[in-house]
Amino acid sequence: MYYELRTYTLDPLKLADWLALYQSHALEVQTEHLGKLIGFFTTEFGEANQVVHLWGYTSLDERMERRKAMAADPRWAKFSRRNRELGAVLKLQSRVLRPTGFSPLQ
């Protein structure tokens, strides 16, 4: 199993607007295409104004195929356009993680 950890740093004045936009226009599309949402979080301490989500994949090839299908979905294009217009995202960091043999997530 592989996990993708995506961290978005957002404009603090637009965090609530971004979460509302994501929930209404992206969550369903991503869940449909990407499959296994492990968790979706906001930061409380440390670097503030971040949204973090974690997705699970059986392989890196599966991740590529799922993201390619999502990119072709017109609903995703609509969200992407609204996301750019909102201008809330200041930084995106994406990491692909592989669990150790003793990790509870496999």
Biopython code that builds the backbone (N, CA, C, O; Angstrom):
import numpy as np
from Bio.PDB.StructureBuilder import StructureBuilder

atoms = [
    (1, "MET", "N", (0.844, -1.175, 0.000)),
    (1, "MET", "CA", (0.000, 0.000, 0.000)),
    (1, "MET", "C", (0.893, 1.242, 0.000)),
    (1, "MET", "O", (1.972, 1.253, 0.592)),
    (2, "TYR", "N", (0.418, 2.274, -0.672)),
    (2, "TYR", "CA", (1.083, 3.577, -0.689)),
    (2, "TYR", "C", (0.077, 4.619, -0.233)),
    (2, "TYR", "O", (-1.127, 4.490, -0.454)),
    (3, "TYR", "N", (0.598, 5.648, 0.405)),
    (3, "TYR", "CA", (-0.250, 6.725, 0.882)),
    (3, "TYR", "C", (0.264, 8.048, 0.337)),
    (3, "TYR", "O", (1.467, 8.309, 0.341)),
    (4, "GLU", "N", (-0.660, 8.879, -0.130)),
    (4, "GLU", "CA", (-0.288, 10.213, -0.573)),
    (4, "GLU", "C", (-0.765, 11.203, 0.482)),
    (4, "GLU", "O", (-1.951, 11.278, 0.804)),
    (5, "LEU", "N", (0.190, 11.955, 1.007)),
    (5, "LEU", "CA", (-0.078, 12.981, 1.998)),
    (5, "LEU", "C", (0.027, 14.326, 1.296)),
    (5, "LEU", "O", (1.113, 14.732, 0.882)),
    (6, "ARG", "N", (-1.099, 15.014, 1.164)),
    (6, "ARG", "CA", (-1.123, 16.315, 0.488)),
    (6, "ARG", "C", (-1.397, 17.399, 1.520)),
    (6, "ARG", "O", (-2.338, 17.306, 2.308)),
    (7, "THR", "N", (-0.565, 18.417, 1.499)),
    (7, "THR", "CA", (-0.686, 19.524, 2.442)),
    (7, "THR", "C", (-0.819, 20.819, 1.662)),
    (7, "THR", "O", (0.039, 21.166, 0.850)),
    (8, "TYR", "N", (-1.905, 21.524, 1.920)),
    (8, "TYR", "CA", (-2.149, 22.821, 1.302)),
    (8, "TYR", "C", (-1.997, 23.892, 2.374)),
    (8, "TYR", "O", (-2.621, 23.807, 3.432)),
    (9, "THR", "N", (-1.179, 24.889, 2.108)),
    (9, "THR", "CA", (-1.097, 26.056, 2.974)),
    (9, "THR", "C", (-1.980, 27.122, 2.337)),
    (9, "THR", "O", (-1.823, 27.459, 1.164)),
    (10, "LEU", "N", (-2.906, 27.642, 3.127)),
    (10, "LEU", "CA", (-3.928, 28.534, 2.599)),
    (10, "LEU", "C", (-3.828, 29.935, 3.188)),
    (10, "LEU", "O", (-3.294, 30.137, 4.278)),
    (11, "ASP", "N", (-4.351, 30.885, 2.444)),
    (11, "ASP", "CA", (-4.519, 32.242, 2.950)),
    (11, "ASP", "C", (-5.444, 32.135, 4.163)),
    (11, "ASP", "O", (-6.553, 31.614, 4.038)),
    (12, "PRO", "N", (-5.011, 32.618, 5.342)),
    (12, "PRO", "CA", (-5.829, 32.445, 6.550)),
    (12, "PRO", "C", (-7.214, 33.080, 6.450)),
    (12, "PRO", "O", (-8.146, 32.620, 7.109)),
    (13, "LEU", "N", (-7.362, 34.103, 5.657)),
    (13, "LEU", "CA", (-8.669, 34.744, 5.517)),
    (13, "LEU", "C", (-9.597, 33.981, 4.574)),
    (13, "LEU", "O", (-10.788, 34.282, 4.486)),
    (14, "LYS", "N", (-9.045, 32.993, 3.869)),
    (14, "LYS", "CA", (-9.842, 32.249, 2.895)),
    (14, "LYS", "C", (-9.984, 30.770, 3.242)),
    (14, "LYS", "O", (-10.562, 30.009, 2.467)),
    (15, "LEU", "N", (-9.470, 30.359, 4.386)),
    (15, "LEU", "CA", (-9.506, 28.945, 4.770)),
    (15, "LEU", "C", (-10.930, 28.407, 4.794)),
    (15, "LEU", "O", (-11.203, 27.360, 4.208)),
    (16, "ALA", "N", (-11.837, 29.106, 5.461)),
    (16, "ALA", "CA", (-13.228, 28.636, 5.558)),
    (16, "ALA", "C", (-13.886, 28.580, 4.180)),
    (16, "ALA", "O", (-14.637, 27.649, 3.888)),
    (17, "ASP", "N", (-13.610, 29.569, 3.335)),
    (17, "ASP", "CA", (-14.174, 29.572, 1.981)),
    (17, "ASP", "C", (-13.644, 28.401, 1.174)),
    (17, "ASP", "O", (-14.392, 27.769, 0.428)),
    (18, "TRP", "N", (-12.336, 28.102, 1.322)),
    (18, "TRP", "CA", (-11.750, 26.988, 0.576)),
    (18, "TRP", "C", (-12.353, 25.664, 1.023)),
    (18, "TRP", "O", (-12.671, 24.813, 0.191)),
    (19, "LEU", "N", (-12.511, 25.485, 2.333)),
    (19, "LEU", "CA", (-13.106, 24.238, 2.832)),
    (19, "LEU", "C", (-14.532, 24.069, 2.312)),
    (19, "LEU", "O", (-14.927, 22.964, 1.941)),
    (20, "ALA", "N", (-15.302, 25.150, 2.282)),
    (20, "ALA", "CA", (-16.672, 25.083, 1.762)),
    (20, "ALA", "C", (-16.670, 24.751, 0.274)),
    (20, "ALA", "O", (-17.477, 23.942, -0.183)),
    (21, "LEU", "N", (-15.768, 25.371, -0.482)),
    (21, "LEU", "CA", (-15.652, 25.076, -1.915)),
    (21, "LEU", "C", (-15.257, 23.627, -2.132)),
    (21, "LEU", "O", (-15.836, 22.942, -2.975)),
    (22, "TYR", "N", (-14.279, 23.162, -1.381)),
    (22, "TYR", "CA", (-13.830, 21.775, -1.522)),
    (22, "TYR", "C", (-14.976, 20.802, -1.213)),
    (22, "TYR", "O", (-15.230, 19.866, -1.970)),
    (23, "GLN", "N", (-15.651, 21.039, -0.102)),
    (23, "GLN", "CA", (-16.728, 20.120, 0.293)),
    (23, "GLN", "C", (-17.849, 20.091, -0.744)),
    (23, "GLN", "O", (-18.407, 19.029, -1.020)),
    (24, "SER", "N", (-18.182, 21.239, -1.316)),
    (24, "SER", "CA", (-19.311, 21.289, -2.244)),
    (24, "SER", "C", (-18.949, 20.904, -3.680)),
    (24, "SER", "O", (-19.825, 20.474, -4.429)),
    (25, "HIS", "N", (-17.682, 21.047, -4.084)),
    (25, "HIS", "CA", (-17.340, 20.827, -5.481)),
    (25, "HIS", "C", (-16.232, 19.805, -5.751)),
    (25, "HIS", "O", (-16.069, 19.377, -6.893)),
    (26, "ALA", "N", (-15.478, 19.411, -4.747)),
    (26, "ALA", "CA", (-14.346, 18.528, -5.010)),
    (26, "ALA", "C", (-14.406, 17.203, -4.269)),
    (26, "ALA", "O", (-13.961, 16.185, -4.797)),
    (27, "LEU", "N", (-14.941, 17.195, -3.067)),
    (27, "LEU", "CA", (-14.915, 15.986, -2.250)),
    (27, "LEU", "C", (-15.535, 14.790, -2.964)),
    (27, "LEU", "O", (-14.938, 13.714, -2.999)),
    (28, "GLU", "N", (-16.697, 14.962, -3.519)),
    (28, "GLU", "CA", (-17.380, 13.857, -4.204)),
    (28, "GLU", "C", (-16.559, 13.359, -5.394)),
    (28, "GLU", "O", (-16.431, 12.154, -5.610)),
    (29, "VAL", "N", (-16.010, 14.294, -6.157)),
    (29, "VAL", "CA", (-15.228, 13.930, -7.346)),
    (29, "VAL", "C", (-13.966, 13.192, -6.935)),
    (29, "VAL", "O", (-13.631, 12.160, -7.517)),
    (30, "GLN", "N", (-13.269, 13.708, -5.946)),
    (30, "GLN", "CA", (-12.039, 13.046, -5.518)),
    (30, "GLN", "C", (-12.329, 11.681, -4.914)),
    (30, "GLN", "O", (-11.612, 10.719, -5.191)),
    (31, "THR", "N", (-13.356, 11.585, -4.102)),
    (31, "THR", "CA", (-13.692, 10.297, -3.496)),
    (31, "THR", "C", (-14.046, 9.276, -4.573)),
    (31, "THR", "O", (-13.642, 8.115, -4.493)),
    (32, "GLU", "N", (-14.793, 9.707, -5.567)),
    (32, "GLU", "CA", (-15.171, 8.817, -6.668)),
    (32, "GLU", "C", (-13.941, 8.331, -7.436)),
    (32, "GLU", "O", (-13.832, 7.146, -7.748)),
    (33, "HIS", "N", (-13.024, 9.237, -7.737)),
    (33, "HIS", "CA", (-11.879, 8.881, -8.578)),
    (33, "HIS", "C", (-10.689, 8.335, -7.796)),
    (33, "HIS", "O", (-10.045, 7.381, -8.233)),
    (34, "LEU", "N", (-10.396, 8.923, -6.660)),
    (34, "LEU", "CA", (-9.185, 8.523, -5.943)),
    (34, "LEU", "C", (-9.421, 7.342, -5.017)),
    (34, "LEU", "O", (-8.483, 6.627, -4.664)),
    (35, "GLY", "N", (-10.665, 7.139, -4.626)),
    (35, "GLY", "CA", (-10.980, 5.947, -3.863)),
    (35, "GLY", "C", (-10.880, 6.088, -2.368)),
    (35, "GLY", "O", (-11.823, 6.545, -1.722)),
    (36, "LYS", "N", (-9.747, 5.701, -1.806)),
    (36, "LYS", "CA", (-9.637, 5.510, -0.367)),
    (36, "LYS", "C", (-9.118, 6.755, 0.353)),
    (36, "LYS", "O", (-7.911, 6.976, 0.451)),
    (37, "LEU", "N", (-10.059, 7.563, 0.854)),
    (37, "LEU", "CA", (-9.703, 8.710, 1.681)),
    (37, "LEU", "C", (-9.471, 8.204, 3.100)),
    (37, "LEU", "O", (-10.380, 7.671, 3.736)),
    (38, "ILE", "N", (-8.250, 8.376, 3.588)),
    (38, "ILE", "CA", (-7.899, 7.923, 4.932)),
    (38, "ILE", "C", (-8.277, 8.985, 5.957)),
    (38, "ILE", "O", (-8.772, 8.660, 7.036)),
    (39, "GLY", "N", (-8.045, 10.256, 5.623)),
    (39, "GLY", "CA", (-8.369, 11.332, 6.550)),
    (39, "GLY", "C", (-8.219, 12.694, 5.903)),
    (39, "GLY", "O", (-7.507, 12.855, 4.912)),
    (40, "PHE", "N", (-8.897, 13.664, 6.476)),
    (40, "PHE", "CA", (-8.875, 15.045, 5.986)),
    (40, "PHE", "C", (-8.825, 15.931, 7.222)),
    (40, "PHE", "O", (-9.696, 15.833, 8.087)),
    (41, "PHE", "N", (-7.814, 16.800, 7.318)),
    (41, "PHE", "CA", (-7.536, 17.504, 8.555)),
    (41, "PHE", "C", (-7.218, 18.979, 8.311)),
    (41, "PHE", "O", (-6.854, 19.376, 7.204)),
    (42, "THR", "N", (-7.361, 19.773, 9.357)),
    (42, "THR", "CA", (-6.794, 21.122, 9.395)),
    (42, "THR", "C", (-5.811, 21.152, 10.560)),
    (42, "THR", "O", (-5.955, 20.403, 11.526)),
    (43, "THR", "N", (-4.819, 22.018, 10.458)),
    (43, "THR", "CA", (-3.812, 22.092, 11.509)),
    (43, "THR", "C", (-4.299, 22.954, 12.665)),
    (43, "THR", "O", (-4.985, 23.955, 12.458)),
    (44, "GLU", "N", (-3.943, 22.562, 13.874)),
    (44, "GLU", "CA", (-4.263, 23.310, 15.089)),
    (44, "GLU", "C", (-3.015, 23.975, 15.654)),
    (44, "GLU", "O", (-3.084, 25.098, 16.154)),
    (45, "PHE", "N", (-1.883, 23.296, 15.580)),
    (45, "PHE", "CA", (-0.620, 23.798, 16.111)),
    (45, "PHE", "C", (0.451, 23.642, 15.048)),
    (45, "PHE", "O", (0.239, 22.965, 14.042)),
    (46, "GLY", "N", (1.587, 24.260, 15.265)),
    (46, "GLY", "CA", (2.656, 24.214, 14.270)),
    (46, "GLY", "C", (2.346, 25.221, 13.179)),
    (46, "GLY", "O", (1.882, 26.328, 13.453)),
    (47, "GLU", "N", (2.604, 24.830, 11.946)),
    (47, "GLU", "CA", (2.305, 25.731, 10.833)),
    (47, "GLU", "C", (0.790, 25.826, 10.668)),
    (47, "GLU", "O", (0.115, 24.824, 10.434)),
    (48, "ALA", "N", (0.278, 27.023, 10.790)),
    (48, "ALA", "CA", (-1.171, 27.239, 10.783)),
    (48, "ALA", "C", (-1.711, 27.335, 9.364)),
    (48, "ALA", "O", (-0.954, 27.422, 8.397)),
    (49, "ASN", "N", (-3.017, 27.318, 9.263)),
    (49, "ASN", "CA", (-3.737, 27.517, 7.994)),
    (49, "ASN", "C", (-3.397, 26.457, 6.958)),
    (49, "ASN", "O", (-3.216, 26.751, 5.776)),
    (50, "GLN", "N", (-3.314, 25.230, 7.426)),
    (50, "GLN", "CA", (-3.040, 24.135, 6.502)),
    (50, "GLN", "C", (-4.191, 23.143, 6.506)),
    (50, "GLN", "O", (-4.848, 22.910, 7.521)),
    (51, "VAL", "N", (-4.407, 22.573, 5.338)),
    (51, "VAL", "CA", (-5.329, 21.465, 5.155)),
    (51, "VAL", "C", (-4.484, 20.281, 4.708)),
    (51, "VAL", "O", (-3.665, 20.399, 3.797)),
    (52, "VAL", "N", (-4.689, 19.147, 5.354)),
    (52, "VAL", "CA", (-3.905, 17.953, 5.070)),
    (52, "VAL", "C", (-4.873, 16.819, 4.774)),
    (52, "VAL", "O", (-5.818, 16.587, 5.528)),
    (53, "HIS", "N", (-4.633, 16.112, 3.668)),
    (53, "HIS", "CA", (-5.434, 14.923, 3.423)),
    (53, "HIS", "C", (-4.561, 13.771, 3.005)),
    (53, "HIS", "O", (-3.482, 13.956, 2.442)),
    (54, "LEU", "N", (-5.043, 12.571, 3.289)),
    (54, "LEU", "CA", (-4.289, 11.340, 3.099)),
    (54, "LEU", "C", (-5.146, 10.361, 2.312)),
    (54, "LEU", "O", (-6.278, 10.055, 2.688)),
    (55, "TRP", "N", (-4.574, 9.870, 1.197)),
    (55, "TRP", "CA", (-5.271, 8.931, 0.319)),
    (55, "TRP", "C", (-4.462, 7.648, 0.219)),
    (55, "TRP", "O", (-3.232, 7.693, 0.231)),
    (56, "GLY", "N", (-5.129, 6.508, 0.120)),
    (56, "GLY", "CA", (-4.447, 5.223, 0.015)),
    (56, "GLY", "C", (-4.564, 4.622, -1.378)),
    (56, "GLY", "O", (-5.605, 4.715, -2.028)),
    (57, "TYR", "N", (-3.463, 3.997, -1.824)),
    (57, "TYR", "CA", (-3.402, 3.350, -3.145)),
    (57, "TYR", "C", (-2.690, 2.013, -3.012)),
    (57, "TYR", "O", (-1.783, 1.860, -2.194)),
    (58, "THR", "N", (-3.103, 1.058, -3.815)),
    (58, "THR", "CA", (-2.437, -0.237, -3.788)),
    (58, "THR", "C", (-1.088, -0.200, -4.507)),
    (58, "THR", "O", (-0.213, -1.021, -4.234)),
    (59, "SER", "N", (-0.919, 0.763, -5.433)),
    (59, "SER", "CA", (0.346, 0.879, -6.164)),
    (59, "SER", "C", (0.488, 2.302, -6.693)),
    (59, "SER", "O", (-0.476, 3.068, -6.716)),
    (60, "LEU", "N", (1.685, 2.640, -7.112)),
    (60, "LEU", "CA", (1.914, 3.945, -7.715)),
    (60, "LEU", "C", (1.233, 4.037, -9.074)),
    (60, "LEU", "O", (0.788, 5.111, -9.480)),
    (61, "ASP", "N", (1.153, 2.918, -9.769)),
    (61, "ASP", "CA", (0.434, 2.901, -11.053)),
    (61, "ASP", "C", (-1.046, 3.195, -10.844)),
    (61, "ASP", "O", (-1.652, 3.936, -11.619)),
    (62, "GLU", "N", (-1.631, 2.609, -9.791)),
    (62, "GLU", "CA", (-3.045, 2.885, -9.498)),
    (62, "GLU", "C", (-3.233, 4.372, -9.230)),
    (62, "GLU", "O", (-4.189, 4.972, -9.722)),
    (63, "ARG", "N", (-2.338, 4.971, -8.462)),
    (63, "ARG", "CA", (-2.430, 6.405, -8.176)),
    (63, "ARG", "C", (-2.417, 7.206, -9.467)),
    (63, "ARG", "O", (-3.251, 8.091, -9.661)),
    (64, "MET", "N", (-1.475, 6.901, -10.349)),
    (64, "MET", "CA", (-1.378, 7.636, -11.619)),
    (64, "MET", "C", (-2.651, 7.503, -12.441)),
    (64, "MET", "O", (-3.142, 8.491, -12.987)),
    (65, "GLU", "N", (-3.185, 6.303, -12.533)),
    (65, "GLU", "CA", (-4.400, 6.072, -13.326)),
    (65, "GLU", "C", (-5.597, 6.808, -12.732)),
    (65, "GLU", "O", (-6.375, 7.421, -13.462)),
    (66, "ARG", "N", (-5.742, 6.749, -11.431)),
    (66, "ARG", "CA", (-6.868, 7.407, -10.770)),
    (66, "ARG", "C", (-6.786, 8.932, -10.917)),
    (66, "ARG", "O", (-7.795, 9.586, -11.180)),
    (67, "ARG", "N", (-5.581, 9.496, -10.746)),
    (67, "ARG", "CA", (-5.426, 10.948, -10.874)),
    (67, "ARG", "C", (-5.646, 11.388, -12.323)),
    (67, "ARG", "O", (-6.179, 12.471, -12.565)),
    (68, "LYS", "N", (-5.245, 10.568, -13.273)),
    (68, "LYS", "CA", (-5.459, 10.875, -14.688)),
    (68, "LYS", "C", (-6.961, 10.909, -14.998)),
    (68, "LYS", "O", (-7.433, 11.810, -15.693)),
    (69, "ALA", "N", (-7.701, 9.936, -14.486)),
    (69, "ALA", "CA", (-9.155, 9.898, -14.704)),
    (69, "ALA", "C", (-9.826, 11.109, -14.055)),
    (69, "ALA", "O", (-10.746, 11.691, -14.629)),
    (70, "MET", "N", (-9.369, 11.487, -12.866)),
    (70, "MET", "CA", (-9.949, 12.644, -12.197)),
    (70, "MET", "C", (-9.680, 13.921, -12.994)),
    (70, "MET", "O", (-10.564, 14.765, -13.136)),
    (71, "ALA", "N", (-8.476, 14.057, -13.504)),
    (71, "ALA", "CA", (-8.115, 15.252, -14.274)),
    (71, "ALA", "C", (-8.983, 15.403, -15.520)),
    (71, "ALA", "O", (-9.189, 16.519, -15.997)),
    (72, "ALA", "N", (-9.488, 14.303, -16.048)),
    (72, "ALA", "CA", (-10.324, 14.340, -17.250)),
    (72, "ALA", "C", (-11.799, 14.613, -16.940)),
    (72, "ALA", "O", (-12.590, 14.830, -17.858)),
    (73, "ASP", "N", (-12.168, 14.604, -15.682)),
    (73, "ASP", "CA", (-13.564, 14.798, -15.278)),
    (73, "ASP", "C", (-13.907, 16.291, -15.331)),
    (73, "ASP", "O", (-13.209, 17.095, -14.712)),
    (74, "PRO", "N", (-14.961, 16.680, -16.053)),
    (74, "PRO", "CA", (-15.343, 18.090, -16.133)),
    (74, "PRO", "C", (-15.674, 18.714, -14.775)),
    (74, "PRO", "O", (-15.487, 19.915, -14.583)),
    (75, "ARG", "N", (-16.155, 17.914, -13.847)),
    (75, "ARG", "CA", (-16.445, 18.439, -12.507)),
    (75, "ARG", "C", (-15.157, 18.872, -11.811)),
    (75, "ARG", "O", (-15.148, 19.848, -11.061)),
    (76, "TRP", "N", (-14.073, 18.143, -12.062)),
    (76, "TRP", "CA", (-12.786, 18.517, -11.469)),
    (76, "TRP", "C", (-12.266, 19.807, -12.103)),
    (76, "TRP", "O", (-11.695, 20.659, -11.422)),
    (77, "ALA", "N", (-12.469, 19.939, -13.404)),
    (77, "ALA", "CA", (-12.062, 21.172, -14.097)),
    (77, "ALA", "C", (-12.832, 22.370, -13.534)),
    (77, "ALA", "O", (-12.271, 23.453, -13.370)),
    (78, "LYS", "N", (-14.103, 22.170, -13.242)),
    (78, "LYS", "CA", (-14.921, 23.253, -12.679)),
    (78, "LYS", "C", (-14.403, 23.644, -11.294)),
    (78, "LYS", "O", (-14.268, 24.829, -10.989)),
    (79, "PHE", "N", (-14.114, 22.643, -10.460)),
    (79, "PHE", "CA", (-13.544, 22.946, -9.143)),
    (79, "PHE", "C", (-12.205, 23.656, -9.286)),
    (79, "PHE", "O", (-11.948, 24.639, -8.591)),
    (80, "SER", "N", (-11.359, 23.173, -10.173)),
    (80, "SER", "CA", (-10.029, 23.765, -10.354)),
    (80, "SER", "C", (-10.128, 25.233, -10.751)),
    (80, "SER", "O", (-9.368, 26.071, -10.267)),
    (81, "ARG", "N", (-11.072, 25.532, -11.634)),
    (81, "ARG", "CA", (-11.274, 26.928, -12.044)),
    (81, "ARG", "C", (-11.715, 27.782, -10.857)),
    (81, "ARG", "O", (-11.179, 28.870, -10.645)),
    (82, "ARG", "N", (-12.677, 27.304, -10.090)),
    (82, "ARG", "CA", (-13.158, 28.051, -8.921)),
    (82, "ARG", "C", (-12.058, 28.176, -7.862)),
    (82, "ARG", "O", (-11.954, 29.196, -7.181)),
    (83, "ASN", "N", (-11.251, 27.142, -7.735)),
    (83, "ASN", "CA", (-10.144, 27.156, -6.788)),
    (83, "ASN", "C", (-9.133, 28.251, -7.153)),
    (83, "ASN", "O", (-8.670, 28.993, -6.287)),
    (84, "ARG", "N", (-8.803, 28.340, -8.431)),
    (84, "ARG", "CA", (-7.884, 29.398, -8.889)),
    (84, "ARG", "C", (-8.495, 30.778, -8.663)),
    (84, "ARG", "O", (-7.810, 31.697, -8.216)),
    (85, "GLU", "N", (-9.777, 30.921, -8.970)),
    (85, "GLU", "CA", (-10.452, 32.211, -8.785)),
    (85, "GLU", "C", (-10.459, 32.636, -7.321)),
    (85, "GLU", "O", (-10.300, 33.819, -7.019)),
    (86, "LEU", "N", (-10.641, 31.685, -6.413)),
    (86, "LEU", "CA", (-10.644, 31.996, -4.990)),
    (86, "LEU", "C", (-9.258, 32.459, -4.533)),
    (86, "LEU", "O", (-9.139, 33.335, -3.677)),
    (87, "GLY", "N", (-8.229, 31.868, -5.107)),
    (87, "GLY", "CA", (-6.861, 32.291, -4.785)),
    (87, "GLY", "C", (-6.453, 32.030, -3.350)),
    (87, "GLY", "O", (-5.673, 32.796, -2.784)),
    (88, "ALA", "N", (-6.961, 30.968, -2.750)),
    (88, "ALA", "CA", (-6.673, 30.687, -1.344)),
    (88, "ALA", "C", (-5.392, 29.880, -1.151)),
    (88, "ALA", "O", (-4.727, 30.011, -0.123)),
    (89, "VAL", "N", (-5.042, 29.050, -2.128)),
    (89, "VAL", "CA", (-3.902, 28.144, -1.966)),
    (89, "VAL", "C", (-2.605, 28.904, -2.193)),
    (89, "VAL", "O", (-2.373, 29.463, -3.265)),
    (90, "LEU", "N", (-1.767, 28.916, -1.166)),
    (90, "LEU", "CA", (-0.472, 29.580, -1.250)),
    (90, "LEU", "C", (0.635, 28.596, -1.589)),
    (90, "LEU", "O", (1.628, 28.956, -2.221)),
    (91, "LYS", "N", (0.454, 27.328, -1.157)),
    (91, "LYS", "CA", (1.497, 26.324, -1.352)),
    (91, "LYS", "C", (0.874, 24.934, -1.307)),
    (91, "LYS", "O", (-0.051, 24.686, -0.534)),
    (92, "LEU", "N", (1.385, 24.035, -2.136)),
    (92, "LEU", "CA", (0.962, 22.634, -2.133)),
    (92, "LEU", "C", (2.195, 21.771, -1.974)),
    (92, "LEU", "O", (3.194, 21.959, -2.668)),
    (93, "GLN", "N", (2.117, 20.826, -1.058)),
    (93, "GLN", "CA", (3.184, 19.849, -0.904)),
    (93, "GLN", "C", (2.542, 18.469, -0.957)),
    (93, "GLN", "O", (1.552, 18.211, -0.273)),
    (94, "SER", "N", (3.112, 17.583, -1.772)),
    (94, "SER", "CA", (2.591, 16.233, -1.900)),
    (94, "SER", "C", (3.715, 15.242, -1.645)),
    (94, "SER", "O", (4.802, 15.353, -2.212)),
    (95, "ARG", "N", (3.438, 14.282, -0.790)),
    (95, "ARG", "CA", (4.405, 13.234, -0.475)),
    (95, "ARG", "C", (3.733, 11.886, -0.666)),
    (95, "ARG", "O", (2.570, 11.700, -0.307)),
    (96, "VAL", "N", (4.477, 10.949, -1.235)),
    (96, "VAL", "CA", (3.998, 9.576, -1.318)),
    (96, "VAL", "C", (4.780, 8.784, -0.280)),
    (96, "VAL", "O", (6.011, 8.787, -0.264)),
    (97, "LEU", "N", (4.036, 8.107, 0.584)),
    (97, "LEU", "CA", (4.622, 7.386, 1.707)),
    (97, "LEU", "C", (4.383, 5.895, 1.563)),
    (97, "LEU", "O", (3.357, 5.463, 1.037)),
    (98, "ARG", "N", (5.343, 5.117, 2.036)),
    (98, "ARG", "CA", (5.194, 3.661, 2.068)),
    (98, "ARG", "C", (5.320, 3.220, 3.521)),
    (98, "ARG", "O", (6.311, 3.554, 4.171)),
    (99, "PRO", "N", (4.363, 2.490, 4.045)),
    (99, "PRO", "CA", (4.416, 2.119, 5.452)),
    (99, "PRO", "C", (5.545, 1.125, 5.757)),
    (99, "PRO", "O", (5.933, 0.314, 4.916)),
    (100, "THR", "N", (6.049, 1.218, 6.973)),
    (100, "THR", "CA", (7.010, 0.214, 7.447)),
    (100, "THR", "C", (6.275, -1.088, 7.714)),
    (100, "THR", "O", (5.044, -1.119, 7.716)),
    (101, "GLY", "N", (7.003, -2.136, 7.933)),
    (101, "GLY", "CA", (6.401, -3.443, 8.201)),
    (101, "GLY", "C", (5.582, -3.483, 9.470)),
    (101, "GLY", "O", (4.698, -4.329, 9.604)),
    (102, "PHE", "N", (5.855, -2.584, 10.412)),
    (102, "PHE", "CA", (5.126, -2.574, 11.672)),
    (102, "PHE", "C", (4.080, -1.472, 11.785)),
    (102, "PHE", "O", (3.499, -1.276, 12.852)),
    (103, "SER", "N", (3.836, -0.753, 10.695)),
    (103, "SER", "CA", (2.837, 0.306, 10.714)),
    (103, "SER", "C", (1.438, -0.284, 10.790)),
    (103, "SER", "O", (1.158, -1.290, 10.138)),
    (104, "PRO", "N", (0.532, 0.339, 11.593)),
    (104, "PRO", "CA", (-0.851, -0.139, 11.613)),
    (104, "PRO", "C", (-1.537, 0.037, 10.255)),
    (104, "PRO", "O", (-2.454, -0.714, 9.922)),
    (105, "LEU", "N", (-1.098, 1.020, 9.475)),
    (105, "LEU", "CA", (-1.631, 1.188, 8.112)),
    (105, "LEU", "C", (-0.738, 0.398, 7.160)),
    (105, "LEU", "O", (0.463, 0.654, 7.079)),
    (106, "GLN", "N", (-1.301, -0.534, 6.461)),
    (106, "GLN", "CA", (-0.521, -1.341, 5.501)),
    (106, "GLN", "C", (-1.038, -1.203, 4.119)),
    (106, "GLN", "O", (-0.500, -1.812, 3.194)),
]
sb = StructureBuilder()
sb.init_structure("model")
sb.init_model(0)
sb.init_chain("A")
sb.init_seg("    ")
for serial, (resi, resn, name, xyz) in enumerate(atoms, 1):
    if name == "N":
        sb.init_residue(resn, " ", resi, " ")
    sb.init_atom(name, np.array(xyz, "f"), 0.0, 1.0, " ", f" {name:<3s}", serial, name[0])
structure = sb.get_structure()
